[in-house]
Amino acid sequence: MMEQFGTQFGLWVIRRRWSLIIVTLLVVVFAGRGMLFLSFNNDNRVFFSPENPQLKALEALENTYTKENGVLFVIAAKDGNIFTRETLSAIEELTEKSWHIPYTIRVDSLTNYQHTEVSEDDLIVENLAKNAMQLNDVELRRIKKIALSEPLLLNRMISSAGDVTRIYANTLLPGKSMNEVTEVSDYVNRLAEAARKTHPGIDIYLTGGVLLDNAFGEASKKDMATLIPAMFLTLILIVGLSLRSFYATIATLFVILISTVTAMGVAGWLGISITAASVNAPTIILTLAVADSVHLLATMIRLIRQGKNKQKAIVEALRTNLQAVFLTSTTTAVGFLSMNFSDAPPFRDLGNIVAIGVSSAFFYSVLFLPALMAVFPLRIKIKQEDRPETHLNPLANFVIEWPKTVLWISLLIGVALTTGISRIELNDNFIKYFDESNEVRRATDFMEAHLTGADLIEYALESGEESGINDPSYLTQVEAFANWYRTQPKVSHVLSITDIIKRLNQNMHENDPAYYRIPERRDLTAQYLLLYELSLPFGLDLNNQINVKKSATRMLVTVKDISTKELQILENNARRWLTENAPQQMFTYGSGLSVIWADLAQRNIYSMLKASFGALILISVILAFALKSLKLGLISLLPNLLPALMAFGIWGMFVGEVGLGLSVVVTMTLGIVVDDTIHFLNKYVRARREQNLDPAHAIRYAFNTVGPAMWVTTLALVAGFMVLTLSSYRMNADMGLMSALTITLALGMDFLLLPSVLLKLKA
């Protein structure tokens, strides 16, 4: 029935060829207009779904205090001494100018640090360094002594060597426009460049959350500008060399181009934003759209070379390939749609866009492509061949002659490589996603090497009552928790309100070091804090550390050079400490972007494994139904699942670390690797049922009829995903490399394991 439909369908396409070409172009134009509505989302929080419980906790904390998302000027003195008139003057000047950065709500630096002293009965709160160019040597030494002994500054605002400092401008973006991040970044870069020219004695490095967000957007735009043209040129070369037909190559390029335009246009109509992950969609669609066209055109060209006229060859190509092309498109779409179970929305968008592209490619391949080929003036030489053999015939003979050996060796290799999975360690660091050519990555690396860390763990520590932060027992617990953190490896700084309170207590007792401790009376703490807050200038208040009701304080833990696993262990140990040593109301979970990133890859891997299992079962059911054989449906499981396991095993042996980008590879490649299995099984079943061939001859028939096209499509797929490895964004590069490896292994399993299993079971 399907064969008859394929014949009638092919004849209908040829009759309606001009109408189909015109309608297709109109559809593409309409769909493509949606690309005008595409926008880039460069917020790194886009990787966290709104229902992510850790993100909700972070947002609640930020709504209570302030959002830590700004710009960091990391300043290094070329002479190795920050405490000179020239350098302090540069810092003072840049601090003042930083208040004019768009959307800035607070600026903290070494020079505007609010140092406290008592003169008679008055508490004096003033900038640590002001009018720097007028300071004498005694004052410079005094400033240096204070800075290098103040816990609030050391290893946070100033390095222990006194050679590197930083200015932090915290911003509060309204979120009304995607241009806000770019606006801030451009302003900051101009500010830094002007400061470098005015003050040649310092080096300035730029990092921080806003600049990181901008780097995400820049990486997306760079990939679209470079990877898509590279992929397009690669496909022209591969398709041209394999089909050896100018018009067939042009038709294929038309199909992959309009499939990509359609998918991206529909994404625009649906309001999907382009992110650092979903930016890969065009490259992947370009790659996948080749497969359907190549299988149809390879069959058509082979038939013409055997003597059939062009129209009969087109009809026969559709008849013999329509079911397989439909199945491969369906299963590929299923694989990518299962990415909707990802915890990271950009991967959901990637899956949906590619699924749209693959579906479009199917319709264009079976409607527009044959219509176009019916119009094009093909010039293909007829070749008389005694036997329809290909260069894959020796491989087919080898598998047929040694099926048991091939089966067991394939399985042993598969199992041996899979064992490498045990060496895999989940590790993610969103800064390290950028390679060292990225300015933000270099600046962050410099800051971590010379000043402080880039990762934060945030805590909102509740006292359980209004104004409870004045309670000495509460402050003692907070101090103990902060001190515990200070003893932990990889912790570079802990910001706690207790340091301010201890300093105020010392000030109020004539700077006696013995009083650098928590006051013993609640009313004293309240008075000290009130007096201090009243003395603070606008923009430098304590709202970022104390909530409105004064019932809780915020503690910020800065860590550096830490792996995902180490960060998770550290935060788990902190929770355990709170459980065992602090009152119940103080217990909380550590929050912050670093913590969420640390857990996201793990959460995503678990969700993707579930999705992959479901997709694999669904795909096998589809195959069993389409091929009318439960046995073949079950057989297909092995060559489709094993390649991903082998690829992860190889990754575990040679790399060892898996992050967010690789967490979607199994799901993403599942729908792709099944394509070759479908085409091979389709030709095998056709040989068994239409030509009544035995399993051995059916295997040889499949190798010689569809094998060359499988080689070409696999080459195109591998080339496409290898293009992604050129991305400066490591998440995309790793995903491309792992996908290419998986697809390569899948072809090996389809050429070795699958036919040997078919022969063994006589399916």
N, C-alpha and C positions, 0 to 999 in steps of 0.2 A: 504493500500500500504506500509506504514511504517512498519507494523507488518510483512508482507511478506518479506520485505527487511531485517528486523532484523533476521528472521529465516534463510534465505539464507546466510546472513553475518555470523551468528554463525556457521553454517555448514562449511563454507569456512575457518573460523579461525581454526576450529578443524582439517580440512584436511591439512592445511598449518602450523600446529603448530611449527614444528621444523624450518622451513624456517623463520617464523615470529620471533622466539626467536633469531636466529642467526643474522638476519637483524637488529633487535632492538639493540642487543649488539654492532654491528658494528657502528650503528648510534650514540649510546651513547659514544663509544670510540672516534669517530671523533668529535662530539660536545664537549665532555669533554676536548679535547686537548686545547680548547679555554681558559680554566681556567688558563693555563700557562701565558696568556696575561693579566690577571686581575691585577689591581694595586689599591692601596689605595690612595684616594685624601683627604688629611687632611687639606685643606685650607677651613676655615669657610666661605669664600666668595663664595664657590661653591653653597651655598644656594640662591645666587642672580643670576638671569638670566642676560645674557649680555644686554638684551633690557630693564632692569630695569632702569628707568630714574634717580633714586637717585644714583644708582651705577655709572652711566655714569658721573654724576656731581661730585661724590667723586673722580673718577679716573682722571677727568680733573683737579681738585684741587691738587691732588697728583702729577700729571705731572708738574704742575706749581711750586709747592713747593717740599715737600718730603713726602713720604709715612710713616705714623706713624704705624710702625709694628715692634716691637722689643722685647727686654727682659728686665724685671724689677727685680732688686735685691732689695727687701724690707728688710732693715737692722734695727733690734731692739737691742738697748743696754740693756744688762741684768741688768746693774746697773741704768738704767733709764736716762742716760746722754750720748748723742751722742758726746758732746764737751769735750772729754778727748783725751789725746795723743794717747792712744792705739786704741780707736775706730776710730778716724780721720785717723790714720795711716792705719787701716784695710780698710777703705773706699778709701783712696788714692791708696793703693796697688791694690784693686779690680778694681778701675776705670782704672788704667793703663793696667791691664790684660784684661779688657773687650774690649779694642781696638783690641785684637787678636781673638775675637769671629768671626767665619767665616761670611763674607758678612757684617760686621759692617761698617757703614759710619759715625757714630757719637756716642759719649758717653757723657752724662750729669750727673753730680753728685754734691753733696754739695762741695766737695773739689776742683773740677775744674771749679766751677762757676766763670765766668769772672767778677770779681769785679773791679770797676773803681774808680780811685782817680786822683787828679791833683797835680803835684809837680812843683811849679813855673808855667811855660807855657806848661808843658808836661802832656798829658793824659796817665796815667799808667793803663794798663789793665793786670791783672794777676789773677792766681788761688786764690780763697779765702783762701785755706789752702794748703801749700806745706811744705814738710819735716816735717810732723806732729809730729814725735817723738822728734823733736828739739824745738818745741814751748814752750814758757814759759807761766806761768799762765795769765799774762797780755794779751798776744796774744790770748790765748784761750778765754778769756772773750770778747775780741774785735770781734773775729770770731763769737761767739755766739750772740752778740748784733747785728751784721750786718745781720746774717742769719735769726734771728727771727723778724727783722723789714723790710726785703726786700720782697716786694710783689711778685717778681718773684720766690721766694723760699718758702715762708710761705704757708703751706697747699698744697704744690706741691712737693718740695724736702725735706722739713723738717716739722715735726709736731709742733704744737704750744707749746707742752710740751717739745720739744727738745729731745724726746726719740726714735723717729723713723725717718729714712731717706730712700732714695732710690737712686739707680743708674739705669739710663736708657740707654741701648745700642740699638740704632736704626739700623735695618738691612735692606738691600736691596737685597732680594733673586732674583737671575737671572730667576728662574722659569723654568730651564731646566730639573730639576729632582725632583721627589717626595721625594728624600732622603735629600734635603737641609734642610727641617724643622727638621728632625731627627738629622742631623749633628749638627745643631746649638743647639738643645735641649741637646744632649749628651755632647757637649762641655761645655755648661753652667752648667749642673748638676755636671760635674767633677770640674769645677772652684769653684762652691759654696761649694762642699764637702771639697775641699782642704782648702778653706778659713775658714770653720767652725773648722777644725782641728787646723789650724794655729792661729786662733783668737777665743778662747773659750768664750770670753766675749760678743759675739754677736750672735744673731739668724738671720738666713737668710731665707727669703721666696722668692720663684720664681714664677713670673707670667708674663703677657705680651702677645702680639698677637701671637708671634711665638710659645710660650709654649702652648697657647690655641689651636693653630692649631695642635700641636703635640698631645694634649689631645684628640682632635677629632679623630685622627688616632688611638691612643691607645684604645679609647673606641670601635671603630669599630672592631679592632683585638680581643679585649677581648670578645666582644659579639659573634663573630664568633667562638672563641675557647671554650666558655662556654655554650651559649644558644643553639647552634645547637645540641651538644651531649645531653643536657638536654631534648630538644624537642624529639630527636630520642628515648631516653629511655622512655619518657612519652607515645609516640605513641605505642611503643612495648607493654607496659602494657595495654593501652586502647584497642587496636585492639585484643590483645591476649585474654583478658577477655571477650570481646564482641563476637568474632567469635568462640572462644573455639576450634580452629583448628590450629595446628602447621603450616601446609603447607599454609593455607590461610593467616596466619600472616606473614610468610616468603614472600609470593607472594606480599602482600601489602607493606611490607617494601622495596622489590625490586622496586616496582613502584614509591614509594615516593622518594627513593634514586636516581633512574635514571632520574626522572623528575627534581629533584633539580640540578643534575650534568649537564643535558642538558641545563637548563635555565642559569646557571652560566657560562657554556662553551660558549653558544651563546653570552652572555653578553661580554665575553672576546673577541670573534671574532669581535664583533661590536665596541670594544674599549670603553665600558662603565666602568667607574671607580667606585670602591666601596667607599661609603661615610658613614658617621654616620647614615644616613637615609636608604640608599639602602642596608646596611648591613643586614637589617631585611628580605630581600627577601628570603634567604634559609629557614629561620624558617617559614615564611608564606607559602612558597611552600610546605614544608614538611607537614604542617597542612592541606592545601587545597587539596593536592593530595590524602589524605586518603579518602575523601568523595566518589569519584567515585568508588574506589575499594570496599569500605564497602557496598555500595548499591548493586553492582553486586554480591559480595561474600555472602552477607546476603541472597539474593534471591536464589542463587545457593545452599547454605547450607540448607535453609528451604525446598527446593524442594527435595533434596537428603534425608532429614529426613522423607519426606512424601512418599518416595519409588521410586522416579525417579532415573535412572542411571546417572552417572556423566556427560556423554556427552550430554544427553537430558537436564539435569539441566543447563549446561552451555549455551546451545542454547536458552533455555527458559529465562534464566536470561538476556541474551543479547536482546532477543526479547522484553521483557517487560520493560527493563531499558534503551535501547539505545537512544531513543528519549529524555528521561528525563536527562540522563547523558550528552548528546550533548547540550541540552538547558542550563543546569546548568554551563557547562564549557564555553559556549558562553557568557552567561550573566555575569559570574564572570570575564571573560576576558574583556568584555565591561566595567565593573565597574572599573577595574584597568587601562585600557587604557585611560579612561576619566581623569586619573590623569595627563595626558599630558597637561591639561589646567592649571596645578599648576604653580604659579610664582616661585617656588623653583625647580630647575633642579633635585636635588637628589630624590624628590618625583616622578618626571617624570621617572627617571631611575628605581625607585622601582616599579612603576606601569608597566613599560614595561617588566622588568625581571620577575615579578610575572605572567603577562599575558602569556609570553612565557612558563613559568613553568606549568601553568594551562592548556594551550593548549597541551603541551607535555603529561601531566598527562592523558588527555582525550584519546589520541591515544594509550598510553601505557596501559591504563585500558581496552580498548575495543579490543586491538590486542595482546599485550604481556601478560597481566594478564590471559585471558581465555586460551591462548596457554600454558602458564605455568601450569595452573590448570589442563589442559588436560593431561599433562605429569606427574604431581605429583601424588603419590599413596595415595589418600585421604582415611581416615578411619573415616567415619561418621555413627553413629548408626541411624538406621531407627526407627522413633517413630510414632506409630499410633495415630492420633488425630481425635477426633470426630468433633471438631470445631476449625477453624484456629484463635483462640483468643490469645491475648497477654495481658501483664500486663497493656496495655493502654486501654483495652476494657471498664473498669469502667469510665475512663475519656470520652471516646467516648459516652457512654450511658448518662453521665451527660450533655454533650453538646447537645445531641440530645433531651433530655427530657426538658431542660431549655434553648432553643436557644436565646430567647429574653433577658432573664436575663443575660446570658453570654455575649451577644452582648453589652448591655448597660453598664454593669459593666466594660467590657474590654475598651470600648470607654471612659468611665468616668475616669478610672485609667490612660489611655493614655493621655487624655487632662490634668488631674491634674498634672501628672509628667512633661508634656511638658511646663507647666507654669514656671517651674524653669529656663527656658532659659532666662527669663527676668533678672535673677540675675547674668548672666554671664558677666564677664569683660575681655576684651582682654588685656593680659599682657604677655610680653615675655622678657626674659633676658638670653642671650646666656651663660653667666657665670653660672647662676643658673640651666642650663641644666645638669650640672655635680653635683653628690651628694657630700656630705662632705668627702667622702673617697678619693676624687680626690685632689692631691696636689695643682694644680693650683686654684681650687675652694677655698681651705683653705687659700692659700696665698692671693688671691684676697679679701676674706672676712676680713682677718687681715688688709690688706692695707686700705680698706674702713672704718674699725672701728678705725684705729689709725693714718692714714695719709691723704689719698685723695681718690677720686673716681676712678672707672675703666671705666666709660662711658664718651665719648667725643662728643661734638658738634663742628663742624668746620665751619668757615666762611672765605670766600675770599672777602674782602671788597674793592671794586673798588673806585678809586678817580676820574676816568674819563679822566685822562691825564697822559702822561709820566712824571715821577718824581713828580707826584701829591701827593705822600705820605708826601712830605715836607711841604705841604700847612697847615698852622695852623688851618684853618677852617675844613679841612678834619680830622686832628688829634683830634680836639676838638669833632667832631662827633663820631669818633672811641672811644675816651675816655668816652664819655657819654653812648655809647652802652655797653662798658665794665662795667661801673659803674652800669648801670641798671641791668645787669646780676648778678653782685655781691650782689645785694639786694634780688635776687630770692631764694626761699627755695630749698634745695638740691644741690645748686651750691657750690662747695668747692674751686674752683680756676678759674681765668680767665687770660689767657696769652695773653697780648697785647703789641705791639711794643711801645705803648705810655709810658709804664712803663720804658723802656730803655731810651727813649728820655727825659722824665722828670728827670731821674737820671743824665743823661749827662748834662742837663741844670743846675742842682743843682751843679754838679761837677765844671762846668765852671764858676760858681759864688761863688767860695770859699766855697762850701758845705753849702751855706745859705739855710735853710729849706724853706724860702719864695720863692725860685726859683725852688722848686720841682713842676714844671708845664710845660705845653707846651710852647715852645719859641714863641714869638710874631712875629718873622720874619722868612720867608721861608728860606732865605739863611743861617741863623744860624742852623736850623734843618739839612739842607743838609751838612753843614760843620761838625757838631757834629757826624752825622752818618758816614760820610766818614772817619773821624779821628778814630772813634770807630772800623769800619770794618777793617781798615788797621792795627789795633793793635791786632785783634783777631788771635789766633793760627789756624793752619790748622784743619779743621773738626768741628770748633765751630763757623762758620760764621752765617750770618743772612739769608741764602738762604731758611731756613725753615719757615721764617716769612715774607720775602719781595720778590716779583717777580723780574725778571731780569730788566724789564723796570721801576721798582720802581713806578708802577702805582696802585699797590694794596698791601694790607697786609693781613696776615692770623691771625685770632683770634681763640684760642682754649678755649673752655669752658668745664671744668671738673665737672661732677655731680656724686653724689653717692647715693646709697640706693633709687633709683628712679624706679617707675613702668613705664611700656610702656605708659600707659595713661597719667601719669604725664609728661613724657618726650615729648609726642606729644603736650600736652597743653603748656608746656614751650616753645617749638620751635615755635608753632603757635603765642604765645604772643610776641616772639622776632621778628617775621616777622611783626606783627602789629606795634610794636614799630618802626621798621625801616621805615615802610610805613608812619607813622605819624610824625617822628622826623628827619629822615635823607634824604639827597638828593636822587633823583631817581636812579642815577648811583650806589649808595651804596647798594641798596636793593638786597638781595640774600636769598636763602634758606639755612638753616642749613644742614650740611652734616655730614658724619661719619658713621662708622659701627653701632653704637648704634641707630642712627636715622633710618637707613635702616631696622635694625631688628625690630624696633618699628612699622614700617609700613607694614613689610612683612606679618605678621600673618593676619592683616586685609585685605590686598590685596588678600592673598591666600584664605581666607575664602569666599570672594565674588566670586572669580574665581571658587572655588570648588563647591559653591552652584549652580552656573550656569551649571557647568559640571554635577553635580548630577541630576539636573532637566532634562537635556538633556538625560543623561544615563537612568534615570527612565522611561522617555517616550519611548526611544528606546527599553528598556527591555520589557515594557508592550506591545509594538507593536509586538515584537518577540514572546511573549507568546500568544497573541491573534491570530497571524498567525499560530503558531505551534499547538495550542489547537483548532483552528478553531472556536473561540468564542470571539467576541469583549467584551461581558459581563465579561467573565473570565479574559480577559486582564485588564479591568478596575478594577475588584475586587482585582486583585493582587497588585494594587497601595497601598492600605491601609496597609496591613501587611508588606509591604516592606519599606515604608517611615516612618511609625509611630515609629518603634523601635529606629531609630537614633534620632528622636526628643525627645523621652522619655529618652534616654541615656544622651543627652545633658541637659535635664531638671534635671535629678538626679545629674549630674555633677555640674550644677549651684547651686543646693541646698546645696551640701556638700563640694564642692571645690571652685567654683565661678570663677576661672581663666582659660582662654583658651589661649593656645599659638600656635605656628606654628605646632607642632606635631599633635594637635587635629584638625587642620583646614582641614585635608585630610580624617578624619575618616568617614564622611558621604559618600563620594565618594568611599572610599576603601571598606567599609562594605556593600555597596549597592549591589554589585555583589555577595557578599557572602550570605547575608540574604535571597536573592531571591531563593537560591538553595532549601531550605526546602519547600518554597511555590510551586516551580515547581514540586518537587517530590510528594507533597501532591495532587496538582491539577491533576497531571498526573494519579495518581492512582484513584482519584475521577472520572475523565473523563472516564478512562478505565472501571470502574465499571458501570458507567451510560450507556456507549455505547456498550460495549461488553457483559455485563451481564444483561443489562436492569434493573438495580437496581434503586429504588427511591432515592432521595437525602439523606434520613436518613441512609439507608443501605449502600449507596456509601460512606458516611462519615465514617461509622464503618469499611468498607472494607479498606479505606485509612489508618485509624488509625492502624489497625492490620497488614497490609502488609508493609507499609513503615514507620510507626511510630517508631518502634525499631531502624531502621537504622538512622532515623532523630535524635533520642536521642544520638546514638553513634557518629555520625558525629558532632553534636553540642558539645558534650563533648570533642571531639578531637580538634575542632576549639577553644573552650574556653580555653582548656589546652594549646594549642599552643600560643595563644595570651597572656595568663597569664604568660607564660615563659618569654615573652618580658618585663614583669614588673620587672624581676630580673635584667634588664640592669641598669648599673650605670649611663647611659645617660637618663636623665629625659624625653626627647622628645620621645624616644622609649618606655620607661616605661608607660608614660601617654597614648600613642597611643595604646599600648597593652591592658591596662586596659579598656579604652573606647571601643575598638573593642570587647573585651570579654563581656562587659556589653551589648553592642548593639546586639550581636549574641544571648545571653541568652534571652533577651527580645523578639527577633524575633521568637525564638522557642515558647515562650508563646503565641505570637500573632497568630502563625500558628496553634497551638493546640486549641486556644480558639476563637479568633476573626474571623479567616478565615472560619472555619466550620460553625460558627453561621451566618455569612453573606451568605454563600452558602445556608444554610437552609432557611434563611429569604427570599432570592431572588429566591429560587428554581432554581438555575442555572443548 
